[in-house]
Amino acid sequence: MQKKIKTDLKKYSEDSYKSWINTQPVFTKKSLLIKNYQVMQRWEDSYMKSLAAIVTSCGGDVLEIGFGLGISAGYIEKSKKIHSHTIIECHPAVLASAKRMFKYELKSGRMKLHEGLWEEITPRLPNESFNGILFDSCPLDSGVEFFQFFPFFKEAYRLLKDDGIFTYFSDEVRGISKKHREKLTQAGFQNINFKICKVHPPKSCEYWKYDTIISPIVKKYSQ
């Protein structure tokens, strides 16, 4: 029986969602801005490379939430281990950028794109569909905290195959906090590790002010 799709827009008003997707993004050499919000910047390159290495470490089928500047997507596509790469992105103009950047991968069928909020799309995907999942989404409202990954933890566990791996854009500088471990454990994960990634955000960056950030390494083991 098809699981009923429940769109979770309570964090974002309907007006905010429409405003977000109807606002033309500003792409520069160093950043992506939507509604003057810093969605992504080029300093994240080393971090995205780290997250991509984690999410492709098991090979197979990879799910990526959020496209941004396509930095992590590029590193994921370089992996010879994976079979498929599915991306969920809600902004139509950002999705159009993905289509331009990865024409060959899309034509070959190695990459698949879904337009919409992850809250709308992932309930349609079957249990245990992926070997690796990378979550790097951002809020559509200025009043919502940047790192909104906790609600996705349970969905990540459901979507991962046994022995699959989950990682995400973290908000922690040098280690996984008790709060994060509790949320991950509640979702079903038991094997929770990380590595520290050195970064160099510019002073103008509004969402990260430190010279390190952790790369979560969260594994789902068969019972």
C-alpha atoms as an extended CHARMM CRD file, in Angstrom:
* protein
*
       223  EXT
         1         1  MET       CA              0.0000000000        0.0000000000        0.0000000000  PROA      1               0.0000000000
         2         2  GLN       CA              1.3780000000        3.4220000000       -0.9930000000  PROA      2               0.0000000000
         3         3  LYS       CA              2.3710000000        5.4490000000        2.0290000000  PROA      3               0.0000000000
         4         4  LYS       CA              0.3210000000        8.6330000000        2.3130000000  PROA      4               0.0000000000
         5         5  ILE       CA              2.4270000000       11.6360000000        1.4120000000  PROA      5               0.0000000000
         6         6  LYS       CA              2.3810000000       14.3060000000        4.0630000000  PROA      6               0.0000000000
         7         7  THR       CA              3.8050000000       17.6580000000        3.0280000000  PROA      7               0.0000000000
         8         8  ASP       CA              5.5390000000       19.2280000000        5.9950000000  PROA      8               0.0000000000
         9         9  LEU       CA              5.2130000000       22.9470000000        5.3950000000  PROA      9               0.0000000000
        10        10  LYS       CA              4.5960000000       23.8800000000        9.0030000000  PROA      10              0.0000000000
        11        11  LYS       CA              8.1830000000       25.1750000000        9.2780000000  PROA      11              0.0000000000
        12        12  TYR       CA              7.6050000000       27.3200000000        6.2380000000  PROA      12              0.0000000000
        13        13  SER       CA              4.4660000000       29.2810000000        5.4900000000  PROA      13              0.0000000000
        14        14  GLU       CA              2.9360000000       28.6920000000        2.0770000000  PROA      14              0.0000000000
        15        15  ASP       CA              3.8010000000       32.2750000000        1.1690000000  PROA      15              0.0000000000
        16        16  SER       CA              7.4540000000       31.7580000000        2.1570000000  PROA      16              0.0000000000
        17        17  TYR       CA              7.6880000000       28.6340000000        0.0150000000  PROA      17              0.0000000000
        18        18  LYS       CA              6.1760000000       30.3560000000       -3.0130000000  PROA      18              0.0000000000
        19        19  SER       CA              8.3920000000       33.3900000000       -2.4660000000  PROA      19              0.0000000000
        20        20  TRP       CA             11.4850000000       31.1820000000       -2.2620000000  PROA      20              0.0000000000
        21        21  ILE       CA             10.9040000000       29.2080000000       -5.4500000000  PROA      21              0.0000000000
        22        22  ASN       CA              9.7630000000       32.3050000000       -7.3650000000  PROA      22              0.0000000000
        23        23  THR       CA             12.8530000000       34.3300000000       -6.4300000000  PROA      23              0.0000000000
        24        24  GLN       CA             15.6200000000       34.2200000000       -9.0180000000  PROA      24              0.0000000000
        25        25  PRO       CA             18.8580000000       32.9260000000       -7.4560000000  PROA      25              0.0000000000
        26        26  VAL       CA             22.0500000000       34.9610000000       -7.7400000000  PROA      26              0.0000000000
        27        27  PHE       CA             24.9800000000       32.7880000000       -8.8160000000  PROA      27              0.0000000000
        28        28  THR       CA             28.4430000000       34.2780000000       -8.4450000000  PROA      28              0.0000000000
        29        29  LYS       CA             31.9170000000       32.7660000000       -8.6900000000  PROA      29              0.0000000000
        30        30  LYS       CA             31.9710000000       32.3420000000       -4.9150000000  PROA      30              0.0000000000
        31        31  SER       CA             28.3850000000       31.8920000000       -3.7820000000  PROA      31              0.0000000000
        32        32  LEU       CA             24.7090000000       31.1710000000       -4.3020000000  PROA      32              0.0000000000
        33        33  LEU       CA             22.2100000000       33.6210000000       -2.8520000000  PROA      33              0.0000000000
        34        34  ILE       CA             18.4260000000       33.4100000000       -2.7490000000  PROA      34              0.0000000000
        35        35  LYS       CA             16.4540000000       36.2890000000       -1.2160000000  PROA      35              0.0000000000
        36        36  ASN       CA             19.8340000000       37.6630000000        0.0110000000  PROA      36              0.0000000000
        37        37  TYR       CA             20.3080000000       34.4310000000        1.9510000000  PROA      37              0.0000000000
        38        38  GLN       CA             23.7060000000       32.7570000000        1.6980000000  PROA      38              0.0000000000
        39        39  VAL       CA             22.6850000000       29.2920000000        0.5160000000  PROA      39              0.0000000000
        40        40  MET       CA             26.1970000000       28.0990000000       -0.3010000000  PROA      40              0.0000000000
        41        41  GLN       CA             29.7260000000       29.4360000000       -0.7620000000  PROA      41              0.0000000000
        42        42  ARG       CA             32.8490000000       28.1370000000       -2.5030000000  PROA      42              0.0000000000
        43        43  TRP       CA             34.8420000000       27.8630000000        0.7390000000  PROA      43              0.0000000000
        44        44  GLU       CA             32.7930000000       24.7270000000        1.4060000000  PROA      44              0.0000000000
        45        45  ASP       CA             34.6970000000       22.8550000000       -1.3200000000  PROA      45              0.0000000000
        46        46  SER       CA             36.9530000000       20.8560000000        1.0230000000  PROA      46              0.0000000000
        47        47  TYR       CA             33.9880000000       20.0690000000        3.2750000000  PROA      47              0.0000000000
        48        48  MET       CA             31.8140000000       18.9390000000        0.3770000000  PROA      48              0.0000000000
        49        49  LYS       CA             34.6810000000       16.7320000000       -0.8180000000  PROA      49              0.0000000000
        50        50  SER       CA             34.8170000000       15.1760000000        2.6500000000  PROA      50              0.0000000000
        51        51  LEU       CA             31.0530000000       14.5410000000        2.7850000000  PROA      51              0.0000000000
        52        52  ALA       CA             31.0790000000       13.1300000000       -0.7640000000  PROA      52              0.0000000000
        53        53  ALA       CA             33.8630000000       10.7060000000        0.1380000000  PROA      53              0.0000000000
        54        54  ILE       CA             31.7950000000        9.4660000000        3.0860000000  PROA      54              0.0000000000
        55        55  VAL       CA             28.4970000000        9.0920000000        1.2270000000  PROA      55              0.0000000000
        56        56  THR       CA             30.1020000000        7.1830000000       -1.6700000000  PROA      56              0.0000000000
        57        57  SER       CA             32.2280000000        4.9100000000        0.5290000000  PROA      57              0.0000000000
        58        58  CYS       CA             29.7010000000        2.0600000000        0.3280000000  PROA      58              0.0000000000
        59        59  GLY       CA             29.1650000000        2.4710000000       -3.4070000000  PROA      59              0.0000000000
        60        60  GLY       CA             25.7710000000        1.5240000000       -4.7980000000  PROA      60              0.0000000000
        61        61  ASP       CA             22.9450000000        4.0590000000       -4.8770000000  PROA      61              0.0000000000
        62        62  VAL       CA             23.3550000000        7.5280000000       -3.3660000000  PROA      62              0.0000000000
        63        63  LEU       CA             20.7160000000       10.0810000000       -2.3370000000  PROA      63              0.0000000000
        64        64  GLU       CA             21.6260000000       13.7630000000       -2.0040000000  PROA      64              0.0000000000
        65        65  ILE       CA             19.2580000000       16.3140000000       -0.4470000000  PROA      65              0.0000000000
        66        66  GLY       CA             19.9850000000       19.8320000000       -1.7500000000  PROA      66              0.0000000000
        67        67  PHE       CA             22.0620000000       20.7980000000       -4.7970000000  PROA      67              0.0000000000
        68        68  GLY       CA             23.2980000000       24.3330000000       -4.1230000000  PROA      68              0.0000000000
        69        69  LEU       CA             26.3450000000       25.0480000000       -6.2950000000  PROA      69              0.0000000000
        70        70  GLY       CA             26.7160000000       21.3770000000       -7.1570000000  PROA      70              0.0000000000
        71        71  ILE       CA             30.0610000000       21.0270000000       -5.3830000000  PROA      71              0.0000000000
        72        72  SER       CA             29.2540000000       17.8150000000       -3.5340000000  PROA      72              0.0000000000
        73        73  ALA       CA             27.3770000000       16.4810000000       -6.5730000000  PROA      73              0.0000000000
        74        74  GLY       CA             30.5300000000       16.9040000000       -8.6410000000  PROA      74              0.0000000000
        75        75  TYR       CA             32.6160000000       14.9440000000       -6.1520000000  PROA      75              0.0000000000
        76        76  ILE       CA             29.9570000000       12.2410000000       -5.8720000000  PROA      76              0.0000000000
        77        77  GLU       CA             29.9000000000       11.8480000000       -9.6510000000  PROA      77              0.0000000000
        78        78  LYS       CA             33.6700000000       11.3300000000       -9.6800000000  PROA      78              0.0000000000
        79        79  SER       CA             33.2410000000        8.1790000000       -7.6080000000  PROA      79              0.0000000000
        80        80  LYS       CA             33.6350000000        4.9640000000       -9.5950000000  PROA      80              0.0000000000
        81        81  LYS       CA             31.9550000000        3.0010000000       -6.8060000000  PROA      81              0.0000000000
        82        82  ILE       CA             28.4030000000        4.2700000000       -7.1730000000  PROA      82              0.0000000000
        83        83  HSD       CA             25.7050000000        3.0150000000       -9.5380000000  PROA      83              0.0000000000
        84        84  SER       CA             23.1990000000        5.8570000000       -9.2540000000  PROA      84              0.0000000000
        85        85  HSD       CA             22.9290000000        9.3570000000       -7.8310000000  PROA      85              0.0000000000
        86        86  THR       CA             19.5220000000       10.8120000000       -6.9180000000  PROA      86              0.0000000000
        87        87  ILE       CA             19.1940000000       14.5110000000       -6.0480000000  PROA      87              0.0000000000
        88        88  ILE       CA             16.2480000000       16.2980000000       -4.4430000000  PROA      88              0.0000000000
        89        89  GLU       CA             16.1420000000       20.0880000000       -4.9030000000  PROA      89              0.0000000000
        90        90  CYS       CA             13.1590000000       22.3770000000       -4.4050000000  PROA      90              0.0000000000
        91        91  HSD       CA             14.2230000000       25.4860000000       -6.3630000000  PROA      91              0.0000000000
        92        92  PRO       CA             13.4710000000       25.2170000000      -10.1010000000  PROA      92              0.0000000000
        93        93  ALA       CA             16.3060000000       27.5580000000      -11.1430000000  PROA      93              0.0000000000
        94        94  VAL       CA             18.8440000000       25.6530000000       -9.0360000000  PROA      94              0.0000000000
        95        95  LEU       CA             17.5400000000       22.4330000000      -10.5390000000  PROA      95              0.0000000000
        96        96  ALA       CA             17.9760000000       23.9550000000      -14.0000000000  PROA      96              0.0000000000
        97        97  SER       CA             21.6040000000       24.6370000000      -13.0800000000  PROA      97              0.0000000000
        98        98  ALA       CA             22.0090000000       20.9640000000      -12.1700000000  PROA      98              0.0000000000
        99        99  LYS       CA             20.6210000000       19.9530000000      -15.5570000000  PROA      99              0.0000000000
       100       100  ARG       CA             23.1450000000       22.1640000000      -17.3350000000  PROA      100             0.0000000000
       101       101  MET       CA             26.0790000000       20.9510000000      -15.2330000000  PROA      101             0.0000000000
       102       102  PHE       CA             25.3450000000       17.2380000000      -15.5130000000  PROA      102             0.0000000000
       103       103  LYS       CA             23.8570000000       16.7080000000      -18.9730000000  PROA      103             0.0000000000
       104       104  TYR       CA             25.8110000000       13.5250000000      -19.6530000000  PROA      104             0.0000000000
       105       105  GLU       CA             25.1180000000       11.9490000000      -16.2560000000  PROA      105             0.0000000000
       106       106  LEU       CA             21.3980000000       12.6490000000      -16.6190000000  PROA      106             0.0000000000
       107       107  LYS       CA             21.3020000000       11.3070000000      -20.1690000000  PROA      107             0.0000000000
       108       108  SER       CA             23.0820000000        8.1230000000      -19.1280000000  PROA      108             0.0000000000
       109       109  GLY       CA             20.6180000000        7.5730000000      -16.2680000000  PROA      109             0.0000000000
       110       110  ARG       CA             23.3380000000        7.5800000000      -13.6180000000  PROA      110             0.0000000000
       111       111  MET       CA             21.8640000000       10.7870000000      -12.1270000000  PROA      111             0.0000000000
       112       112  LYS       CA             18.1930000000       11.4210000000      -11.3740000000  PROA      112             0.0000000000
       113       113  LEU       CA             16.6270000000       14.7250000000      -10.2810000000  PROA      113             0.0000000000
       114       114  HSD       CA             13.4840000000       15.3210000000       -8.2160000000  PROA      114             0.0000000000
       115       115  GLU       CA             12.0040000000       18.8080000000       -7.8810000000  PROA      115             0.0000000000
       116       116  GLY       CA             10.3450000000       19.6010000000       -4.5570000000  PROA      116             0.0000000000
       117       117  LEU       CA             10.8210000000       19.6410000000       -0.8080000000  PROA      117             0.0000000000
       118       118  TRP       CA             12.3750000000       16.5200000000        0.6800000000  PROA      118             0.0000000000
       119       119  GLU       CA              9.3520000000       16.3230000000        2.9800000000  PROA      119             0.0000000000
       120       120  GLU       CA              7.2480000000       15.7820000000       -0.1470000000  PROA      120             0.0000000000
       121       121  ILE       CA              9.5830000000       13.5830000000       -2.1490000000  PROA      121             0.0000000000
       122       122  THR       CA             11.1790000000       11.0960000000        0.2540000000  PROA      122             0.0000000000
       123       123  PRO       CA              7.9050000000        9.5310000000        1.4990000000  PROA      123             0.0000000000
       124       124  ARG       CA              7.4200000000        8.3080000000       -2.0770000000  PROA      124             0.0000000000
       125       125  LEU       CA             10.7120000000        6.4060000000       -2.0140000000  PROA      125             0.0000000000
       126       126  PRO       CA             10.7120000000        2.7630000000       -0.8490000000  PROA      126             0.0000000000
       127       127  ASN       CA             12.4090000000        1.5480000000        2.3230000000  PROA      127             0.0000000000
       128       128  GLU       CA             16.0850000000        0.6260000000        2.0180000000  PROA      128             0.0000000000
       129       129  SER       CA             16.5850000000        2.3140000000       -1.3530000000  PROA      129             0.0000000000
       130       130  PHE       CA             20.0740000000        3.7450000000       -0.8590000000  PROA      130             0.0000000000
       131       131  ASN       CA             23.5850000000        2.7680000000        0.2010000000  PROA      131             0.0000000000
       132       132  GLY       CA             24.5120000000        6.3450000000        1.0730000000  PROA      132             0.0000000000
       133       133  ILE       CA             22.6420000000        9.5480000000        1.9490000000  PROA      133             0.0000000000
       134       134  LEU       CA             23.9600000000       13.1180000000        2.1200000000  PROA      134             0.0000000000
       135       135  PHE       CA             21.6810000000       15.7660000000        3.6380000000  PROA      135             0.0000000000
       136       136  ASP       CA             22.5260000000       19.4210000000        2.9560000000  PROA      136             0.0000000000
       137       137  SER       CA             19.3190000000       21.3970000000        2.8690000000  PROA      137             0.0000000000
       138       138  CYS       CA             18.6180000000       24.9610000000        4.0060000000  PROA      138             0.0000000000
       139       139  PRO       CA             15.5950000000       26.8040000000        5.4300000000  PROA      139             0.0000000000
       140       140  LEU       CA             13.1360000000       28.7450000000        3.3180000000  PROA      140             0.0000000000
       141       141  ASP       CA             12.3980000000       31.1950000000        6.1270000000  PROA      141             0.0000000000
       142       142  SER       CA             14.8710000000       33.5340000000        7.8000000000  PROA      142             0.0000000000
       143       143  GLY       CA             13.2370000000       32.6650000000       11.1200000000  PROA      143             0.0000000000
       144       144  VAL       CA             14.1400000000       28.9720000000       10.7840000000  PROA      144             0.0000000000
       145       145  GLU       CA             17.5600000000       27.7860000000       11.9360000000  PROA      145             0.0000000000
       146       146  PHE       CA             19.9940000000       26.9220000000        9.1470000000  PROA      146             0.0000000000
       147       147  PHE       CA             20.6010000000       23.3360000000       10.2080000000  PROA      147             0.0000000000
       148       148  GLN       CA             17.3040000000       21.5030000000        9.9570000000  PROA      148             0.0000000000
       149       149  PHE       CA             18.5480000000       17.9190000000        9.7700000000  PROA      149             0.0000000000
       150       150  PHE       CA             17.0060000000       16.3950000000       12.9280000000  PROA      150             0.0000000000
       151       151  PRO       CA             13.5980000000       15.7270000000       11.3010000000  PROA      151             0.0000000000
       152       152  PHE       CA             15.3670000000       13.8450000000        8.5050000000  PROA      152             0.0000000000
       153       153  PHE       CA             17.2550000000       11.3850000000       10.7280000000  PROA      153             0.0000000000
       154       154  LYS       CA             14.4040000000        8.8610000000       10.9390000000  PROA      154             0.0000000000
       155       155  GLU       CA             13.7740000000        9.1440000000        7.2210000000  PROA      155             0.0000000000
       156       156  ALA       CA             17.4740000000        8.5700000000        6.5350000000  PROA      156             0.0000000000
       157       157  TYR       CA             17.3780000000        5.3900000000        8.6140000000  PROA      157             0.0000000000
       158       158  ARG       CA             14.2930000000        4.1530000000        6.7480000000  PROA      158             0.0000000000
       159       159  LEU       CA             15.7640000000        4.8750000000        3.3280000000  PROA      159             0.0000000000
       160       160  LEU       CA             19.1860000000        3.3370000000        3.9880000000  PROA      160             0.0000000000
       161       161  LYS       CA             19.9750000000       -0.2500000000        3.1100000000  PROA      161             0.0000000000
       162       162  ASP       CA             21.6020000000       -2.3940000000        5.7740000000  PROA      162             0.0000000000
       163       163  ASP       CA             25.2480000000       -1.3720000000        6.2020000000  PROA      163             0.0000000000
       164       164  GLY       CA             24.4970000000        1.9350000000        4.4590000000  PROA      164             0.0000000000
       165       165  ILE       CA             26.0280000000        5.2620000000        5.4810000000  PROA      165             0.0000000000
       166       166  PHE       CA             24.5470000000        8.6730000000        6.3120000000  PROA      166             0.0000000000
       167       167  THR       CA             26.2400000000       12.0710000000        6.5190000000  PROA      167             0.0000000000
       168       168  TYR       CA             25.0680000000       15.6710000000        6.6530000000  PROA      168             0.0000000000
       169       169  PHE       CA             26.1560000000       19.3050000000        6.7800000000  PROA      169             0.0000000000
       170       170  SER       CA             26.7370000000       19.6090000000       10.5030000000  PROA      170             0.0000000000
       171       171  ASP       CA             26.5680000000       22.5710000000       12.8700000000  PROA      171             0.0000000000
       172       172  GLU       CA             29.2680000000       21.1860000000       15.1580000000  PROA      172             0.0000000000
       173       173  VAL       CA             32.8820000000       22.2930000000       15.2680000000  PROA      173             0.0000000000
       174       174  ARG       CA             34.9700000000       19.4850000000       16.7920000000  PROA      174             0.0000000000
       175       175  GLY       CA             32.7150000000       16.6010000000       17.8140000000  PROA      175             0.0000000000
       176       176  ILE       CA             29.2280000000       15.1230000000       17.9370000000  PROA      176             0.0000000000
       177       177  SER       CA             27.2530000000       16.4690000000       20.8640000000  PROA      177             0.0000000000
       178       178  LYS       CA             25.0250000000       14.5230000000       23.2270000000  PROA      178             0.0000000000
       179       179  LYS       CA             21.9620000000       16.0660000000       21.5860000000  PROA      179             0.0000000000
       180       180  HSD       CA             22.9810000000       14.9040000000       18.1170000000  PROA      180             0.0000000000
       181       181  ARG       CA             23.7950000000       11.4010000000       19.3740000000  PROA      181             0.0000000000
       182       182  GLU       CA             20.4360000000       11.1670000000       21.1030000000  PROA      182             0.0000000000
       183       183  LYS       CA             18.5670000000       12.1920000000       17.9460000000  PROA      183             0.0000000000
       184       184  LEU       CA             20.5490000000        9.7680000000       15.8020000000  PROA      184             0.0000000000
       185       185  THR       CA             20.0760000000        6.9440000000       18.2960000000  PROA      185             0.0000000000
       186       186  GLN       CA             16.3490000000        7.6340000000       18.5030000000  PROA      186             0.0000000000
       187       187  ALA       CA             16.2140000000        7.3110000000       14.7190000000  PROA      187             0.0000000000
       188       188  GLY       CA             17.8070000000        3.8550000000       14.9910000000  PROA      188             0.0000000000
       189       189  PHE       CA             21.5040000000        4.5290000000       14.3630000000  PROA      189             0.0000000000
       190       190  GLN       CA             24.0640000000        2.9810000000       16.7070000000  PROA      190             0.0000000000
       191       191  ASN       CA             27.3910000000        3.4060000000       14.9210000000  PROA      191             0.0000000000
       192       192  ILE       CA             28.0810000000        7.1600000000       15.0960000000  PROA      192             0.0000000000
       193       193  ASN       CA             31.4870000000        8.6240000000       14.2880000000  PROA      193             0.0000000000
       194       194  PHE       CA             32.9780000000       11.7000000000       12.6340000000  PROA      194             0.0000000000
       195       195  LYS       CA             36.0970000000       13.2990000000       11.2880000000  PROA      195             0.0000000000
       196       196  ILE       CA             37.1820000000       16.9230000000       11.5600000000  PROA      196             0.0000000000
       197       197  CYS       CA             37.4770000000       18.9510000000        8.3780000000  PROA      197             0.0000000000
       198       198  LYS       CA             39.5450000000       22.1350000000        8.1590000000  PROA      198             0.0000000000
       199       199  VAL       CA             37.7680000000       25.0360000000        6.4610000000  PROA      199             0.0000000000
       200       200  HSD       CA             38.4670000000       28.6840000000        5.7170000000  PROA      200             0.0000000000
       201       201  PRO       CA             35.2180000000       30.6570000000        5.5610000000  PROA      201             0.0000000000
       202       202  PRO       CA             35.5820000000       34.3600000000        4.7040000000  PROA      202             0.0000000000
       203       203  LYS       CA             34.6270000000       37.0030000000        7.2360000000  PROA      203             0.0000000000
       204       204  SER       CA             31.6070000000       37.8080000000        5.0960000000  PROA      204             0.0000000000
       205       205  CYS       CA             30.1560000000       34.3180000000        5.6640000000  PROA      205             0.0000000000
       206       206  GLU       CA             27.0620000000       34.6050000000        7.8510000000  PROA      206             0.0000000000
       207       207  TYR       CA             26.4850000000       30.9240000000        8.5890000000  PROA      207             0.0000000000
       208       208  TRP       CA             29.9190000000       29.6140000000        9.6330000000  PROA      208             0.0000000000
       209       209  LYS       CA             32.6260000000       31.3830000000       11.6470000000  PROA      209             0.0000000000
       210       210  TYR       CA             35.0240000000       28.5730000000       12.6120000000  PROA      210             0.0000000000
       211       211  ASP       CA             38.0900000000       26.9830000000       11.0070000000  PROA      211             0.0000000000
       212       212  THR       CA             36.8290000000       23.4260000000       11.5050000000  PROA      212             0.0000000000
       213       213  ILE       CA             33.5660000000       21.5610000000       11.0120000000  PROA      213             0.0000000000
       214       214  ILE       CA             32.8080000000       17.8940000000       11.5270000000  PROA      214             0.0000000000
       215       215  SER       CA             31.9080000000       15.3800000000        8.8440000000  PROA      215             0.0000000000
       216       216  PRO       CA             29.4420000000       12.9030000000       10.4160000000  PROA      216             0.0000000000
       217       217  ILE       CA             29.9650000000        9.2160000000        9.6330000000  PROA      217             0.0000000000
       218       218  VAL       CA             26.7540000000        7.4360000000       10.6420000000  PROA      218             0.0000000000
       219       219  LYS       CA             26.2580000000        3.7950000000        9.6990000000  PROA      219             0.0000000000
       220       220  LYS       CA             23.1870000000        1.5920000000        9.6550000000  PROA      220             0.0000000000
       221       221  TYR       CA             24.0890000000       -1.9460000000       10.5600000000  PROA      221             0.0000000000
       222       222  SER       CA             21.8760000000       -4.9400000000        9.9350000000  PROA      222             0.0000000000
       223       223  GLN       CA             20.2850000000       -6.2660000000       13.0940000000  PROA      223             0.0000000000
